[in-house]
Amino acid sequence: MINVALAGNPNTGKTSLFNILTGSYEYVGNWTGVTVEKKVGILKNKKGQLIDLPGIYSLNPLSRDEGVATQFLLSGDFSLILNIVDASQIERNLYLTLQLLEYGKPMLIGLNMIDVAKGRGFVIDEAKLSKRLHTPVVPIGARTGNGCDILASKFTDVKEYTMEPLFIDYGPLLERAVTELMAKINDVPLQSKRWLALQFLEGNVLVRELLEKYVNAAELQLLFAQTEQAILAQASAKSLQQYIRRARSEFITDIMNECVTHTKNVEYTLSDRIDQIVTNKVLGVPIFLLFMYLTFKLTFDWLGSPLSDMLDAFITGPVTNTLTALLTAAGASAFIKAVVLQGIVAGVGGVLVFVPQIFILFFLISFIEDSGYMARVAMVMDKLMEMIGLNGKAFIPMIIGFGCNVPGVMAARTIEQPNERLLTIILTPLMSCSARLSVYSLFVGAFFAHNQAIVVFSLYVLGIMVALSLAKLFSSTIFKQSDSMFVVELPPYRFPQWRTLLRSTWEKGKGFVRKAGTFIFGGSVIIWFLSYAGPGGLNVNMNQSFLAMIGGALAPVLAPLGFGTWQAGAALLTGFLAKEVVVSTMNIIYVAPDMHTLQGMMAGFFTPLQAYSFMVFLLLYIPCLATVAVIKKETASLKWMWFSMGYALAIAYIIALIFYQGGKLFGFH
């Protein structure tokens, strides 16, 4: 049984290769750090495991995702490194390759995207490259699977490899320091002492922490300072790290001259031409907003609503009728019938009717991501984000938050600056997730039937605007930070593969369905029982139920926002568990047989202005329980968890109050 570590730069096709070699599926992203922690899959031949490390540019960790890879090399159990290299960006990719080769473990190189490289006007001689790097190089197509079987067949030859660490001459001064440090770390249990010495001198924090367990920290610092002083006195470098990087770059240039042949000069590729438009400093943001608007138009007006209506008719018709007949035939009591039909079917079914819209939204988001456009969005937003104290990379977790706030919060791990990462974590829950979408669908269908897309679009934009405004406020007060550098990979545009697209959609959407079958199922039964029971016993009038008492306690506080009823209070309270439960609660409260009847009944309790105020409050108020839990985990702080809940509740109240009271002043109702 062998363990293979899969390493490479972002957007090299690393995760696609992981999927092919293991037969499993992992999300394929267009920026650094989608795979934040290592993922493990069993190889198809069952002879080993493949460990998918984060996409990184260097082993010197600037962010938590790069730290995962370095830490794995220091302490992980593996026998082979599989380095995937993007042939179309080979010069940049080889920097990480050299660091891995210096490590000294047996290594294979999968040379991906050769067709893209040829299109850009250069051809790579794999045989020469293999000879120069002293390791096998296998051309592959990670998207199509070409060459992947050949690559996998070489895993079993690992015992025959006699891999020696790659030697690059860094000059007499640095080599003297490396030799001196190697003599001090004889007891360190790692194969390549030279690699450790080089990583330490390059400024790798994790390696320094390891070496300080074996060598006095003052000795290490003295060696580092003396070496840097000596080198900077003789070389035109600003730092020891820059000097080492320059030496590796010169080594890479020699490899490029020997192994790469330029066949033509390509000034502009198709991706370049598209980027001239979509990343234009004037047109970039309007184009992004247009994409968002068209996404909601498809999700609601053109495709989603008709499909939801069909599913609603199926659940309230054949499904409900069949269950009623079965319960009657089984002699079920009135209580059991009420639990099943008014609790479970009304609660869970009321959420499931919005599954088509959820999946359409996820499909469109996956299409935009896999096409390569999403990385451009981050670049387009960088200037705006910089003005508010963040950078474009912080916008990526927010975009992910459109699907679900939980992975959005986790995606903030890719941000290097601690304060910037913390600020992104705090603000990401303001993004309108798919769970909120089910509530929007219910309300816009009832009150804004002819403007569904534009109303939902306005809520998504509002979430972004509030997040950016708060980012400016917080970054200049409680989250003051130093400037950060923004680096994002711009992959070539591709038409996504249908298989990958459908899998990505399912991976995003299955959580919604799973919650409907578990969490919402249980929650619906509890909510129904609270509406069925009261101080006077069972089967009470709902206005005298426990649920009415709980919601009634919140009603006076919510009255200035336009929805001061116990029904609204109860729905918002249950929404803390999961935002979808708001729909389940309303289905149970209003005892509606189908979605259209529910929407009609709601018209007696809300006006359009009150409905919009309710959606604004739902957008911004406290995150769901799962998001709160992951904020606690990611920040390792109860203080920031409570802060994220408190400020969101305050902001939601203030903005909903402004919308409702302001709307009344302008004559809306």
C-alpha positions as CSV (number, residue, x, y, z in Angstrom):
1,M,0.0,0.0,0.0
2,I,1.6,3.3,-1.1
3,N,0.7,6.8,-0.2
4,V,1.1,9.3,-3.1
5,A,1.1,13.0,-2.3
6,L,-0.4,15.1,-5.2
7,A,1.1,18.6,-5.3
8,G,1.0,21.5,-7.8
9,N,0.2,25.1,-8.5
10,P,-3.5,26.2,-8.5
11,N,-5.4,25.6,-11.8
12,T,-3.0,23.0,-13.1
13,G,-5.7,20.3,-13.2
14,K,-4.6,18.7,-10.0
15,T,-8.0,18.1,-8.6
16,S,-9.3,16.8,-11.9
17,L,-6.4,14.3,-11.9
18,F,-7.3,13.3,-8.4
19,N,-10.8,12.5,-9.5
20,I,-9.7,10.4,-12.5
21,L,-7.1,8.4,-10.5
22,T,-9.4,7.7,-7.6
23,G,-12.8,7.6,-9.3
24,S,-14.1,10.1,-6.7
25,Y,-15.1,13.7,-7.1
26,E,-13.7,16.8,-5.5
27,Y,-14.7,20.4,-6.3
28,V,-12.6,22.0,-9.1
29,G,-11.9,25.6,-8.5
30,N,-10.3,28.5,-10.4
31,W,-8.3,30.0,-7.6
32,T,-5.9,29.1,-4.8
33,G,-7.1,27.1,-1.9
34,V,-10.4,25.5,-2.8
35,T,-8.9,22.3,-1.5
36,V,-7.8,23.9,1.7
37,E,-7.0,20.7,3.6
38,K,-5.6,17.5,2.1
39,K,-8.1,15.1,0.7
40,V,-7.5,11.3,0.5
41,G,-8.8,8.9,-2.1
42,I,-8.2,5.3,-2.8
43,L,-6.5,4.6,-6.2
44,K,-8.6,2.7,-8.7
45,N,-6.2,-0.2,-8.6
46,K,-6.7,-0.4,-4.8
47,K,-2.9,-0.5,-4.3
48,G,-2.6,2.8,-2.5
49,Q,-3.9,6.2,-1.5
50,L,-3.7,9.6,-3.3
51,I,-3.5,12.6,-1.0
52,D,-4.6,15.8,-2.6
53,L,-2.6,18.8,-1.2
54,P,-3.7,22.4,-1.6
55,G,-2.8,24.3,-4.8
56,I,0.3,26.3,-3.9
57,Y,3.0,28.3,-5.6
58,S,5.7,27.7,-3.1
59,L,6.5,25.6,0.0
60,N,7.3,28.8,2.0
61,P,3.8,29.3,3.5
62,L,2.2,32.7,3.3
63,S,-1.3,31.4,4.0
64,R,-2.9,28.5,5.8
65,D,-3.4,26.5,2.6
66,E,0.3,26.6,1.8
67,G,1.1,25.7,5.4
68,V,-0.9,22.5,5.1
69,A,1.4,21.3,2.2
70,T,4.6,22.2,4.1
71,Q,3.4,20.6,7.3
72,F,2.6,17.4,5.4
73,L,6.1,17.2,3.9
74,L,7.5,17.6,7.4
75,S,5.4,15.0,9.2
76,G,3.2,13.1,6.7
77,D,3.5,9.4,5.8
78,F,4.0,9.1,2.0
79,S,6.3,7.3,-0.4
80,L,5.9,9.2,-3.6
81,I,5.3,12.8,-4.8
82,L,3.1,13.3,-7.8
83,N,3.7,16.8,-9.1
84,I,1.3,18.1,-11.8
85,V,2.7,20.8,-14.0
86,D,0.8,23.1,-16.3
87,A,2.7,22.9,-19.6
88,S,1.3,26.3,-20.7
89,Q,2.7,27.9,-17.6
90,I,5.8,25.7,-17.1
91,E,8.3,28.4,-16.2
92,R,6.2,29.5,-13.2
93,N,5.2,25.9,-12.2
94,L,8.8,24.7,-12.1
95,Y,9.6,26.8,-9.1
96,L,7.5,24.5,-6.9
97,T,8.8,21.5,-8.8
98,L,12.4,22.4,-7.9
99,Q,11.5,22.8,-4.2
100,L,9.9,19.3,-4.2
101,L,12.9,17.8,-6.0
102,E,15.2,19.3,-3.4
103,Y,13.1,17.4,-0.8
104,G,14.5,14.2,-2.0
105,K,11.5,11.8,-2.1
106,P,10.8,9.8,-5.2
107,M,8.8,12.0,-7.6
108,L,6.7,11.8,-10.8
109,I,5.8,14.7,-12.9
110,G,2.5,14.8,-14.8
111,L,2.8,17.4,-17.6
112,N,-0.7,18.7,-18.2
113,M,-2.3,21.0,-20.8
114,I,0.3,20.3,-23.6
115,D,-2.3,21.3,-26.2
116,V,-2.7,24.7,-24.6
117,A,1.1,25.1,-24.6
118,K,1.2,24.3,-28.3
119,G,-1.6,26.8,-28.9
120,R,0.6,29.4,-27.2
121,G,3.5,28.7,-29.5
122,F,5.9,26.4,-27.7
123,V,6.6,22.7,-27.5
124,I,8.2,20.9,-24.5
125,D,10.6,18.0,-25.0
126,E,9.5,15.6,-22.2
127,A,12.5,13.3,-22.5
128,K,15.0,16.2,-22.1
129,L,13.0,17.6,-19.2
130,S,13.0,14.2,-17.5
131,K,16.7,13.9,-18.0
132,R,17.4,17.4,-16.7
133,L,15.3,16.9,-13.6
134,H,16.3,13.3,-13.0
135,T,12.7,12.2,-12.6
136,P,10.0,10.7,-14.9
137,V,7.8,13.1,-16.9
138,V,4.5,11.8,-18.3
139,P,2.4,13.9,-20.6
140,I,-1.3,13.8,-19.5
141,G,-4.7,15.4,-20.1
142,A,-6.3,15.7,-16.7
143,R,-9.7,16.8,-18.1
144,T,-9.9,14.0,-20.6
145,G,-7.9,11.3,-18.8
146,N,-5.3,10.9,-21.6
147,G,-2.1,9.5,-20.3
148,C,-3.4,9.1,-16.7
149,D,-3.3,5.3,-16.8
150,I,0.3,5.4,-17.9
151,L,1.0,7.8,-15.0
152,A,-0.8,5.6,-12.5
153,S,1.1,2.5,-13.7
154,K,4.4,4.1,-12.6
155,F,3.3,4.4,-9.0
156,T,4.1,0.7,-8.4
157,D,7.7,1.3,-9.6
158,V,8.5,3.6,-6.6
159,K,10.8,1.0,-4.9
160,E,13.0,1.0,-8.0
161,Y,13.6,4.7,-7.9
162,T,16.9,5.8,-6.5
163,M,16.0,9.4,-6.0
164,E,18.6,11.8,-4.8
165,P,17.7,15.3,-3.8
166,L,18.1,17.8,-6.7
167,F,21.3,19.9,-6.2
168,I,21.3,23.5,-7.2
169,D,24.5,25.5,-6.6
170,Y,23.5,28.6,-4.6
171,G,27.0,30.0,-4.5
172,P,29.8,29.7,-1.9
173,L,28.4,31.9,0.8
174,L,25.0,30.2,0.9
175,E,26.5,26.7,0.5
176,R,28.7,27.4,3.5
177,A,25.7,28.3,5.6
178,V,23.8,25.2,4.4
179,T,26.7,22.9,5.3
180,E,27.1,24.5,8.7
181,L,23.4,24.2,9.5
182,M,23.2,20.6,8.2
183,A,25.9,19.8,10.8
184,K,23.8,21.2,13.6
185,I,20.6,19.2,12.7
186,N,21.9,15.6,12.5
187,D,19.2,14.5,14.9
188,V,16.3,15.8,12.9
189,P,14.3,12.7,11.6
190,L,13.9,13.8,8.0
191,Q,15.7,12.4,4.9
192,S,16.9,15.7,3.4
193,K,18.9,17.9,5.8
194,R,19.8,20.1,2.9
195,W,16.2,20.8,2.1
196,L,15.6,21.8,5.7
197,A,18.6,24.1,5.7
198,L,17.5,25.7,2.4
199,Q,13.9,26.1,3.6
200,F,15.1,27.7,6.8
201,L,17.3,30.2,5.0
202,E,14.4,30.9,2.7
203,G,12.3,32.0,5.7
204,N,10.0,29.0,6.0
205,V,8.3,29.6,9.4
206,L,7.2,25.9,9.8
207,V,10.7,24.6,9.2
208,R,12.2,27.2,11.6
209,E,9.7,26.0,14.3
210,L,10.8,22.4,13.7
211,L,14.5,23.2,13.8
212,E,14.1,25.2,17.1
213,K,13.3,21.9,18.8
214,Y,16.8,20.6,18.0
215,V,18.9,23.8,17.8
216,N,19.0,26.8,20.0
217,A,16.8,29.6,18.5
218,A,19.4,32.2,19.1
219,E,22.0,30.1,17.2
220,L,19.6,29.7,14.3
221,Q,18.9,33.4,14.2
222,L,22.6,34.3,14.3
223,L,23.3,32.0,11.4
224,F,20.5,33.5,9.4
225,A,21.5,37.1,10.1
226,Q,25.2,36.5,9.3
227,T,24.4,34.7,6.1
228,E,21.9,37.3,4.9
229,Q,24.4,40.1,5.8
230,A,27.2,38.5,3.9
231,I,25.2,37.7,0.8
232,L,23.5,41.2,0.6
233,A,27.0,42.7,0.9
234,Q,28.1,40.9,-2.3
235,A,24.9,40.4,-4.3
236,S,22.3,42.9,-5.5
237,A,19.4,41.3,-3.6
238,K,17.1,42.8,-1.1
239,S,16.8,39.7,1.0
240,L,18.1,36.2,1.5
241,Q,14.8,34.9,0.2
242,Q,15.1,36.9,-3.0
243,Y,18.6,35.7,-3.5
244,I,17.5,32.0,-3.3
245,R,14.6,32.7,-5.6
246,R,16.9,34.3,-8.2
247,A,19.2,31.3,-8.2
248,R,16.3,28.9,-8.7
249,S,14.9,31.2,-11.5
250,E,18.3,31.1,-13.3
251,F,18.2,27.3,-13.0
252,I,14.7,27.3,-14.5
253,T,15.8,29.6,-17.4
254,D,18.5,27.0,-18.3
255,I,15.9,24.3,-18.3
256,M,13.6,26.4,-20.5
257,N,16.4,27.1,-23.0
258,E,17.3,23.4,-23.2
259,C,13.8,21.7,-23.2
260,V,11.3,24.2,-24.7
261,T,11.1,25.1,-28.4
262,H,9.2,28.2,-29.5
263,T,7.3,27.5,-32.7
264,K,5.5,30.8,-33.2
265,N,4.8,34.2,-31.6
266,V,1.3,34.4,-30.2
267,E,0.4,38.0,-29.2
268,Y,-3.2,37.4,-28.1
269,T,-5.1,34.3,-27.3
270,L,-8.9,34.0,-27.2
271,S,-8.7,34.3,-23.4
272,D,-6.7,37.5,-23.8
273,R,-9.3,39.0,-26.1
274,I,-12.2,38.1,-23.8
275,D,-10.3,39.5,-20.8
276,Q,-9.9,42.9,-22.6
277,I,-13.6,43.2,-22.2
278,V,-14.7,41.4,-19.0
279,T,-11.7,42.7,-16.9
280,N,-12.0,46.2,-18.3
281,K,-11.8,48.7,-15.4
282,V,-15.0,50.4,-16.7
283,L,-17.0,47.4,-18.0
284,G,-15.8,44.7,-15.6
285,V,-18.3,45.4,-12.7
286,P,-21.3,46.1,-14.9
287,I,-20.7,42.8,-16.8
288,F,-20.4,40.9,-13.5
289,L,-23.8,42.4,-12.4
290,L,-25.3,41.5,-15.7
291,F,-24.2,37.9,-15.3
292,M,-25.8,37.9,-11.8
293,Y,-29.0,39.4,-13.1
294,L,-29.3,36.8,-16.0
295,T,-28.6,34.1,-13.5
296,F,-31.6,35.1,-11.4
297,K,-33.7,35.6,-14.5
298,L,-33.1,32.0,-15.4
299,T,-33.5,30.8,-11.9
300,F,-36.9,32.4,-11.3
301,D,-38.6,33.7,-14.4
302,W,-37.5,31.5,-17.2
303,L,-36.9,28.0,-15.7
304,G,-37.1,27.8,-12.0
305,S,-40.7,28.9,-11.2
306,P,-42.4,26.6,-13.8
307,L,-40.4,23.6,-12.5
308,S,-41.2,24.5,-8.9
309,D,-44.9,24.7,-9.7
310,M,-44.8,21.2,-11.2
311,L,-43.0,19.8,-8.2
312,D,-45.4,21.5,-5.8
313,A,-48.4,20.1,-7.7
314,F,-46.8,16.6,-7.5
315,I,-46.2,16.9,-3.7
316,T,-49.6,18.4,-2.8
317,G,-51.4,16.1,-5.3
318,P,-50.3,12.5,-5.8
319,V,-47.9,12.3,-2.8
320,T,-50.3,13.8,-0.3
321,N,-53.3,11.8,-1.6
322,T,-51.3,8.5,-1.5
323,L,-50.1,9.2,2.0
324,T,-53.6,10.1,3.1
325,A,-55.0,6.8,1.6
326,L,-52.3,4.7,3.2
327,L,-52.8,6.3,6.7
328,T,-56.5,5.8,6.4
329,A,-56.1,2.2,5.3
330,A,-53.7,1.6,8.2
331,G,-56.3,3.0,10.7
332,A,-54.0,5.8,11.8
333,S,-55.4,8.2,14.4
334,A,-56.1,11.8,13.7
335,F,-53.0,12.8,15.7
336,I,-50.7,10.6,13.5
337,K,-52.4,12.0,10.3
338,A,-51.8,15.5,11.5
339,V,-48.1,14.8,12.3
340,V,-47.5,13.3,8.8
341,L,-49.6,15.6,6.7
342,Q,-49.5,18.9,8.5
343,G,-46.1,18.5,10.1
344,I,-43.8,16.4,7.8
345,V,-45.4,16.8,4.4
346,A,-46.2,20.5,4.9
347,G,-42.8,21.3,6.5
348,V,-40.4,19.2,4.3
349,G,-42.5,19.4,1.1
350,G,-42.7,23.2,1.5
351,V,-38.9,23.4,1.2
352,L,-38.5,20.7,-1.4
353,V,-40.6,22.5,-3.9
354,F,-37.8,25.0,-4.3
355,V,-35.2,22.4,-5.1
356,P,-35.4,23.1,-8.9
357,Q,-34.5,26.8,-8.3
358,I,-31.7,25.9,-6.0
359,F,-30.2,23.4,-8.4
360,I,-30.5,25.8,-11.4
361,L,-28.7,28.5,-9.4
362,F,-25.9,26.0,-8.5
363,F,-25.6,24.8,-12.1
364,L,-25.2,28.4,-13.3
365,I,-22.7,29.3,-10.6
366,S,-20.7,26.1,-11.4
367,F,-20.7,27.0,-15.1
368,I,-19.3,30.4,-14.4
369,E,-16.7,29.0,-12.0
370,D,-15.6,26.2,-14.3
371,S,-15.4,28.4,-17.4
372,G,-12.7,30.5,-15.7
373,Y,-14.7,33.7,-15.3
374,M,-15.0,33.6,-11.5
375,A,-11.3,34.3,-11.1
376,R,-11.7,37.4,-13.3
377,V,-14.5,38.6,-10.9
378,A,-12.0,38.6,-8.1
379,M,-9.5,40.6,-10.2
380,V,-12.2,43.1,-11.3
381,M,-13.3,43.6,-7.7
382,D,-9.7,44.0,-6.4
383,K,-9.6,47.8,-6.9
384,L,-12.9,48.2,-5.1
385,M,-11.9,45.8,-2.3
386,E,-8.6,47.6,-1.9
387,M,-10.5,50.9,-1.2
388,I,-12.3,49.3,1.7
389,G,-9.3,47.6,3.3
390,L,-9.4,44.2,1.7
391,N,-8.2,42.7,-1.6
392,G,-9.8,40.8,-4.5
393,K,-9.0,37.4,-2.9
394,A,-11.4,38.3,-0.1
395,F,-14.3,38.5,-2.6
396,I,-13.9,34.8,-3.5
397,P,-15.2,33.5,-0.1
398,M,-18.1,35.9,-0.5
399,I,-18.9,34.5,-3.9
400,I,-18.7,31.0,-2.5
401,G,-21.1,32.2,0.2
402,F,-23.8,32.6,-2.4
403,G,-24.0,28.8,-2.4
404,C,-23.6,28.2,1.3
405,N,-22.0,30.4,4.0
406,V,-20.2,27.5,5.6
407,P,-17.7,26.7,2.8
408,G,-17.5,30.5,2.2
409,V,-16.2,31.1,5.7
410,M,-13.8,28.1,5.4
411,A,-12.5,29.5,2.1
412,A,-11.1,32.5,3.9
413,R,-8.2,30.3,5.0
414,T,-6.5,31.2,1.7
415,I,-6.1,34.9,2.8
416,E,-2.6,35.6,4.1
417,Q,-3.2,38.6,6.4
418,P,-4.7,37.4,9.8
419,N,-6.9,40.5,10.2
420,E,-8.0,40.4,6.6
421,R,-8.9,36.7,7.0
422,L,-10.8,37.4,10.2
423,L,-12.7,40.3,8.6
424,T,-13.6,38.2,5.6
425,I,-14.9,35.4,7.9
426,I,-17.1,37.9,9.8
427,L,-18.6,39.5,6.7
428,T,-19.1,36.4,4.5
429,P,-22.4,35.4,6.3
430,L,-24.0,38.6,4.8
431,M,-23.9,36.9,1.4
432,S,-27.3,35.5,0.4
433,C,-27.0,31.7,0.6
434,S,-29.1,29.1,-1.2
435,A,-31.1,28.5,2.0
436,R,-32.3,32.1,2.0
437,L,-33.3,31.6,-1.6
438,S,-36.1,29.3,-0.7
439,V,-37.6,32.1,1.5
440,Y,-37.2,34.6,-1.3
441,S,-38.9,32.3,-3.7
442,L,-41.9,32.1,-1.4
443,F,-42.2,35.8,-0.9
444,V,-41.5,37.1,-4.4
445,G,-44.0,34.6,-5.8
446,A,-46.6,36.0,-3.5
447,F,-45.9,39.8,-3.7
448,F,-43.6,40.4,-6.7
449,A,-44.8,37.9,-9.3
450,H,-43.9,40.1,-12.2
451,N,-40.5,41.2,-10.9
452,Q,-39.1,38.2,-9.2
453,A,-35.6,38.3,-10.7
454,I,-35.0,42.0,-10.1
455,V,-36.3,41.8,-6.5
456,V,-34.0,38.8,-5.6
457,F,-31.1,40.4,-7.5
458,S,-31.6,43.5,-5.4
459,L,-31.2,41.4,-2.2
460,Y,-28.0,39.8,-3.4
461,V,-26.6,43.2,-4.3
462,L,-27.7,44.6,-1.0
463,G,-25.8,41.9,0.9
464,I,-22.7,42.7,-1.1
465,M,-23.0,46.5,-0.5
466,V,-23.6,46.1,3.2
467,A,-20.6,43.7,3.5
468,L,-18.3,46.2,1.6
469,S,-19.5,49.1,3.7
470,L,-18.9,47.3,6.9
471,A,-15.5,46.2,5.6
472,K,-14.5,49.8,5.2
473,L,-15.8,50.6,8.7
474,F,-14.2,47.6,10.4
475,S,-10.9,47.8,8.5
476,S,-10.3,51.3,9.7
477,T,-11.3,50.6,13.3
478,I,-11.2,47.2,14.9
479,F,-9.5,45.3,12.1
480,K,-6.6,47.7,11.2
481,Q,-4.0,45.9,9.1
482,S,-1.0,46.3,6.9
483,D,-1.2,46.3,3.1
484,S,-1.5,42.9,1.4
485,M,-0.6,41.7,-2.0
486,F,-3.2,40.3,-4.3
487,V,-2.3,37.3,-6.5
488,V,-4.9,35.3,-8.3
489,E,-4.5,32.7,-11.1
490,L,-6.3,33.5,-14.4
491,P,-6.9,30.1,-16.1
492,P,-7.7,30.1,-19.8
493,Y,-11.4,30.1,-20.6
494,R,-12.9,26.7,-21.2
495,F,-16.3,25.3,-21.9
496,P,-17.0,23.1,-18.8
497,Q,-17.4,19.4,-19.3
498,W,-21.0,18.4,-18.8
499,R,-20.0,15.5,-16.5
500,T,-18.0,17.7,-14.3
501,L,-20.6,20.4,-14.3
502,L,-23.4,18.1,-13.3
503,R,-21.3,16.6,-10.5
504,S,-20.3,20.0,-9.2
505,T,-24.0,21.0,-9.2
506,W,-25.0,17.9,-7.3
507,E,-22.2,18.3,-4.8
508,K,-23.4,21.8,-4.0
509,G,-27.1,21.0,-4.0
510,K,-27.1,17.6,-2.2
511,G,-26.6,19.3,1.1
512,F,-29.9,21.2,0.6
513,V,-31.7,17.9,-0.1
514,R,-30.0,16.2,2.8
515,K,-31.0,18.9,5.2
516,A,-34.6,18.5,4.0
517,G,-34.5,14.8,4.8
518,T,-32.9,15.1,8.2
519,F,-32.7,18.5,9.9
520,I,-35.8,20.1,8.4
521,F,-37.7,16.8,8.9
522,G,-37.0,16.8,12.6
523,G,-37.5,20.6,12.9
524,S,-40.9,20.4,11.1
525,V,-42.2,17.8,13.6
526,I,-41.0,19.9,16.6
527,I,-42.5,23.1,15.1
528,W,-45.8,21.4,14.3
529,F,-46.0,20.0,17.8
530,L,-45.4,23.5,19.3
531,S,-48.2,24.8,17.1
532,Y,-50.5,21.8,18.1
533,A,-49.9,22.0,21.9
534,G,-50.3,24.9,24.3
535,P,-50.9,25.5,28.0
536,G,-54.5,24.3,27.5
537,G,-53.4,20.9,26.2
538,L,-53.3,19.3,22.7
539,N,-55.0,20.3,19.5
540,V,-55.4,23.9,20.7
541,N,-56.2,26.9,18.6
542,M,-52.8,27.9,17.1
543,N,-53.1,31.4,18.5
544,Q,-53.0,29.8,22.0
545,S,-50.2,27.4,21.2
546,F,-46.6,27.4,22.5
547,L,-45.4,28.5,19.1
548,A,-47.6,31.6,19.3
549,M,-46.4,32.4,22.8
550,I,-42.7,32.2,21.6
551,G,-43.3,34.2,18.5
552,G,-45.5,36.7,20.4
553,A,-42.6,37.6,22.7
554,L,-40.7,38.9,19.7
555,A,-43.6,40.6,17.9
556,P,-43.4,44.0,19.7
557,V,-39.7,44.2,18.9
558,L,-40.3,43.5,15.2
559,A,-43.3,45.8,14.9
560,P,-41.3,48.9,13.8
561,L,-39.9,46.7,10.9
562,G,-43.4,46.1,9.6
563,F,-43.9,42.4,10.6
564,G,-44.8,42.5,14.3
565,T,-46.8,39.3,14.3
566,W,-46.2,36.1,16.3
567,Q,-46.1,34.2,13.0
568,A,-43.2,36.3,11.7
569,G,-41.4,36.1,15.1
570,A,-41.7,32.4,15.3
571,A,-40.5,31.9,11.7
572,L,-37.4,34.1,12.2
573,L,-36.5,32.3,15.5
574,T,-36.6,28.9,13.9
575,G,-34.5,30.4,11.0
576,F,-31.5,30.5,13.3
577,L,-31.4,26.7,13.0
578,A,-31.4,26.8,9.2
579,K,-32.9,29.4,7.0
580,E,-35.0,26.9,5.1
581,V,-36.9,26.2,8.3
582,V,-38.5,29.6,7.9
583,V,-40.5,28.1,4.9
584,S,-41.3,25.0,6.9
585,T,-42.6,27.1,9.8
586,M,-44.8,29.2,7.6
587,N,-46.3,26.1,5.9
588,I,-47.2,24.7,9.3
589,I,-48.4,28.0,10.7
590,Y,-50.7,28.8,7.8
591,V,-51.8,25.2,7.3
592,A,-51.5,25.6,3.5
593,P,-52.2,22.6,1.2
594,D,-49.8,23.9,-1.5
595,M,-47.4,26.7,-2.2
596,H,-49.8,28.9,-4.1
597,T,-52.4,28.7,-1.4
598,L,-49.7,29.6,1.2
599,Q,-48.7,32.6,-0.9
600,G,-52.3,33.7,-1.1
601,M,-52.8,33.4,2.6
602,M,-49.6,35.4,3.3
603,A,-51.1,38.3,1.5
604,G,-53.4,38.8,4.4
605,F,-50.5,39.1,6.8
606,F,-48.0,41.1,4.8
607,T,-48.0,44.0,2.4
608,P,-45.3,44.1,-0.4
609,L,-43.3,46.7,1.6
610,Q,-43.6,44.5,4.8
611,A,-42.6,41.4,2.7
612,Y,-39.5,43.2,1.4
613,S,-38.5,44.4,4.8
614,F,-38.9,40.8,6.1
615,M,-36.6,39.5,3.4
616,V,-34.0,42.3,4.1
617,F,-34.0,41.3,7.8
618,L,-33.7,37.6,6.9
619,L,-30.8,38.4,4.6
620,L,-28.8,40.2,7.2
621,Y,-29.7,38.8,10.7
622,I,-27.8,36.2,12.6
623,P,-26.2,33.4,10.5
624,C,-27.6,29.9,10.8
625,L,-26.3,27.5,13.5
626,A,-23.9,25.7,11.1
627,T,-22.3,29.0,10.0
628,V,-22.0,30.2,13.6
629,A,-20.3,26.9,14.5
630,V,-17.8,27.1,11.7
631,I,-17.0,30.8,12.6
632,K,-16.2,29.6,16.1
633,K,-13.9,26.8,14.6
634,E,-12.1,29.1,12.1
635,T,-11.5,32.0,14.5
636,A,-10.9,29.7,17.5
637,S,-12.7,32.5,19.5
638,L,-16.0,32.7,21.3
639,K,-15.6,36.5,21.2
640,W,-15.7,36.7,17.4
641,M,-18.5,34.2,17.2
642,W,-20.7,36.3,19.4
643,F,-19.6,39.4,17.6
644,S,-20.6,38.0,14.2
645,M,-24.1,37.3,15.6
646,G,-24.5,40.6,17.5
647,Y,-23.4,43.0,14.8
648,A,-25.4,41.1,12.1
649,L,-28.6,41.3,14.2
650,A,-28.1,45.0,14.8
651,I,-27.4,45.8,11.2
652,A,-30.4,43.7,10.0
653,Y,-32.7,45.7,12.4
654,I,-31.3,49.1,11.4
655,I,-31.5,48.5,7.6
656,A,-34.9,46.8,7.7
657,L,-36.2,49.7,9.8
658,I,-34.8,52.2,7.2
659,F,-36.4,50.3,4.3
660,Y,-39.8,50.0,6.0
661,Q,-40.1,53.4,7.6
662,G,-38.5,55.1,4.6
663,G,-40.9,53.2,2.3
664,K,-43.9,54.4,4.2
665,L,-42.7,58.0,4.0
666,F,-42.5,57.7,0.2
667,G,-46.0,56.2,0.1
668,F,-45.2,52.6,-0.5
669,H,-47.3,49.9,1.3
